[in-house]
Amino acid sequence: MNYTIGISEIQISNRPEDVLITYSLGSCVGLTLYDPVARAGGMIHCMLPLSKIDPDKAKANPFMFTDTGVPALIQEVLSMGGLMKRLVAKVAGGASLLDQQGTFKIGERNYIVLRKVLWKNNILIAAEDTGGTKARTMSLYMDTGKTYIKSLGQLTELA
């Protein structure tokens, strides 16, 4: 079954027939985590880097923020039998679509915070398609753990 992950949403699965997909990753960051042994994984679509800008919103929806959403995704995948040392992380987004002058650098900041959270949890990024000025669609196939990126009409495996 296909599950669409919207902005500030998360989805986890351990069913091989599932495909997790998120659209329009611009300055937002998308992260897939997958444990190839447990065959459990998930995806998150984070909009803003730091929850401290709006603690009330962060409490209501921690997935909106990279610093609170990524740890939540890690915990969800672990709760499905995933092991930290086996998690394969793949990242997309972090572009500068609406901020061409680099005033706010939301995409860049989202990416930096994501890397810091993963690093603190001893998770290395296996593959990424980040930065630039293009939007991306990201999908995770639970049967294989493969992550694909579609951008500018091109579909490529994030490997």
N, C-alpha and C positions, 0 to 999 in steps of 0.2 A: 504494500500500500504506500502511496506517496503522501508525505507529510510536508506541508509548507510552513516554514519558520518565518514569521514576520519580524519586523523590526522590534527589538527588545523582547524576543521570544527564544525559547529553548525547546529542544525535543531530544529525547533519548530513546534507544531501541536495542533490543537483542533479537529481533526477528529478521531472518535472512531475506524475507520478501519485501522489507521496507526500504524506501528511498527517502532520505531527508534532503530537502531543497530550500534554498533561500534566494531571493531575487534582489536585484538592485543594490548590491554592495558598492556604495560609493565611498564616502568618508567613514562609514560604518565598517566594523571588522567582523568577519565571519570566521569561526573556529570549528573545526571538526576534531574530535578525539575518538580514537578507535583502539580497542584492545583486540588484536588478531586471534588470541587464544580463546578468550571468553566470547568473542564475536559480539561485543557490546560496544556501543558508542553513542555519540550525540553531536549536536550542532547548536551553536548559539549565534545570534545576530545582535551585536552590541552597537549602540548608537553614540554614546559619549564616553570619554575616558575615565573621569573621576566622579565618584558618587558624592563627594563632599560639596559639590555645587548645589545639590538639592537633596539633603538627607531624607526628607519626607518621600520624595519620589523614589529614592533608592530603597527605602524600606518597603514601599508599595510594590515596586518592580525592580528587584536587584539585577535582572537581566538587561536592563536598559544601559547599565554602566559596565565598562570593561573590568574595572577593579573589583566589582562584586559579582558580576555575571560569570566570569571565567572560573573563579573558585567554586561557584555553584555547579557549573557544568562538570568540573572535575569530580566533585562529590557525588553527583548523580550517576556518572559512569562507574565510579567505584562501587556505588550501591547496587549496581547490576552485575557485579562480579569482576569488573575490570581491576587490574593491578596497576599502580602508579608506574612501575618500572617498564611496563609493556605498552603504555599509551603512545599512540602515534598521533602527533599534532600536525594539522595542516591549516594554513591561514590564507585568507583572501580579503581584499578590500583595502581600507586605509588610503584611499585616493583623495585627490584635491579637485573635486568636481565644481563646487560652488565657491571655492575659496582660492581662485587662481593666483591672487596676490600673496597668499600665505599669511593672511591676517590672523586667522584663528588656528590654523594647522590641526583641525580636528582629526583628520585621517592619520596624520603623522603621530599625533599624541595618542590616539587609540592604539596604534600599532606598538608604540613604545611601552605603554602600560601593559598591553597583552604580553609582550616579550618578558617584561619584568615579572609578571604573575607566573608565567610558565617557568621562568628561570628559578624563581623562589621555590617552585614545586619540583625542581629537577626534571622538567619536561623540555626536551629539545624540539624545535620545529623541524619536521621532516621535509616539508616542502611549503612553498608560499608563492602567491601571486598578489603582490601588494604595491601600493603607491601609484604613481602616474595620474592620469586624468580620465580613466575609463571605468565604467560600471561593470560589475561582474555578477554572474549567477553561479552559485556553488551548490554541488550536490554530493551526498555521501550514500554509497550503495552498501547496505549492511551485509549483503552476502559475501562481498569481497573486501570491504573496507576501503575501496577505491574512492577517491575524491576527484570530481571533475569541475572544471571552470569553463563557463561559456561567456565570451566577451567579444564584442564586435563581430558576431556571427561565427566565431571559431570555438569549437569544443576541444578542450585538451585535458588530459589527465594531469592532476597535480601530484607528481611523483618525485 
